[in-house]
Amino acid sequence: METIKLEIKDLNAKRLMYINSMLEGGEGYNPFDDKIDDLFEKLSILEKENEIKEWTEDTTAKRRKIWNNLVNNGMIKNIKEVLVQQRKLGWKMDTLKKYINLYK
């Protein structure tokens, strides 16, 4: 995935050079646009595959217990605390909800 991100960054730089030199800062056909779109699609697919591998039924159950304990112990009372806990845990409540519903 990192190589794809680096390739996107490189193509974006080339895209901007093309815009500034060939299109004189304006709009028009850019040969790098399709390549960048393809790489973003590939990256999205890889990220989705990794998420599916990570969020097994067992992992989801464990993370649900962790989240419920935080709520029941008063650690999460507002959106700011939700965001803090998401950063600490390394996953989002919305993703947890999605996989809880999937494994119902």
Sequence and secondary structure as in RCSB ss.txt:
>XXXX:A:sequence
METIKLEIKDLNAKRLMYINSMLEGGEGYNPFDDKIDDLFEKLSILEKENEIKEWTEDTTAKRRKIWNNLVNNGM
IKNIKEVLVQQRKLGWKMDTLKKYINLYK
>XXXX:A:secstr
 HHHHHHHHHHHHHHHHHHHHTSTTS S  HHHHHHHHHHHHHHHHHHHHHHHH  HHHHHHHHHHHHHHHHTTS
  SHHHHHHHHHHHTS HHHHHHHHHHT 
